[in-house]
Amino acid sequence: MDYELIAYHLLAPAQINNLKYKMIIIFKALLKYKLWKYELHKDLDGNCLAMGEKVCLNLSFIIAVRQILNITKPLDYSIASGLLDSELKQGLSDYLNNKILL
């Protein structure tokens, strides 16, 4: 997914930096059990990511855009989590559980 192209169609120019900031925070949270992977990909360039990391990058985009646009309708993450290994799945689960508690 070319999240930058989609972001330019969805968001005002002033919101793009906020999107990238939120994506970095979310991406790092999702990869918290694989921080060495985060360090390799913290520029959010999806060209050289493994499938699980690409899924996490795309989820980071979706979650961040939903926050910026104040979309509160629940979203089922089960399909995406089925594409993740156990460490990434745990990172997603932890992130989603912490967001519910906040």
Protein Blocks (a to p, Z undefined) as FASTA:
>chain_A
ZZklmmmmmpcfklmmmmmmmmmmmmmmmmmmmmmlmmmmmnopaklccfklmmmmmmmm
mmmmmmmnopabdcdfklmmmmpcfklmmmmmmmmmmmmmZZ
